[in-house]
């Protein structure tokens, strides 16, 4: 009767379960892995967003404040630790158990290894055994920067002698999920279960690490080793990856050995053909029939088949067909192709001289207007003005400032020059049409309701002798009422995603994807333009060319308006202009002479 009542009172305390106790006095000093394990031992939720996981220390503190931190769930790790404690209690009551002598685990056998899975896995193996071995039982020196909060002698001794890290757990799981744990083999006897594997390193090529793990029949990890340089304590990431592979198998398939019918066929396999893997375009295959028998067929009489048409004939034929006044089918099925070529050193030097002359001519055009900066006459209507198009096509404009300053690939330069210089495949989306239709309304709304000490008037195309390669078209110029001096520019954006909501409600009502790609973020109740967005580059370039001190960046919708005053950033602009000048001199101007993009050739980069 006494023994039965004793069993009813058996419960787990934090010291009975690996990971159920904190190492440091300050909860915030523990890793997320350690905090999640502490919560799991008490049956508390461990899932949530990244922010919630980072704030797991608050969950732990709430549990401690409620005096619930000593209540350990008996179901942790499938009840393994509870069963072990019950057995210990029974053994002490019956006085039949004897103190087990600690013995050194045997060396892993040399023969008898089988491909995993083979044989029965210790039935109590779980995540708790991995945590116990990798983290809870680790005896390492603390990092130099770790300083205990309680400066008493007892606490200092504990802090100096015990240190746990979750790094092998995280990297080990990453090794397993990435498929770096390979060629797992197993061997077992009545007392021990052995595992070994090969593990690919993170960065090194042409080598493998070899990890061994020894478990007893109670699934306690008795020994582990690896031939990597970080396995002095037997707790490296490769050993953790092998243990996670074992845990994953037990979760999905159990602990019993697989039946013979569930194993893959090992006898009816095709012969191993010694092939040398190569790129597909380099391989050659023999066929019984000529692959080009139809393409090479010549329908002309035999006497005329000796006259073969060359590429020059085809080009002349296509050019003649395109010059006809009437449309023919050749327009849709034939296309002139151009062979690529490389510039010799002499031709490259000559082309660079022509580019320098071109840039000098651009400077002379600006000097004709007398003052700088200046607004090109006749460009007030912007897109509806021919003069506006003529003044901007050979310059880098503010709308593509970031694209020109950051483009780094030949294909990216091709697309940029195709639309900006040559007007090929120009983008005209529904969002752009929405912005154009509402820009005038937004301008009037801003002029009436959001300026008190300034007047605002529409603007054309602006140029500056300091930056002859550049040009911009602000939506408006702000002029002071007191001094009649223009001191700011206006840039208006009308995003179609805000058609039915106010700009200030963007974070609340836009989807996560829409808000992530939105140009501004909500800071302290106000929208702030992202400093890496192309609109920020556009505003800075407009202020530099027009020599104004600020730009009012307006986000308008039918439901409201947001106005952010952005000031000129001299350091940012100097770095950006340096990249724009190189792009103009070595890429854009050479393209004007070579006209490679209209011929579907990648543009030259004379800086290389």
Beta strands, then each sheet from edge to edge (+ up, - down):
strand 1: 114-115
strand 2: 181-188
strand 3: 192-200
strand 4: 208-216
strand 5: 221-226
strand 6: 374-375
strand 7: 396-397
strand 8: 454-457
strand 9: 462-464
strand 10: 467-472
strand 11: 476-480
strand 12: 486-493
strand 13: 520-523
strand 14: 526-529
strand 15: 550-557
strand 16: 560-567
sheet 1: 1+ 2- 3+ 4- 5+
sheet 2: 6+ 9- 10+ 7+
sheet 3: 8+ 11- 12+ 15+ 16-
sheet 4: 13+ 14-
end
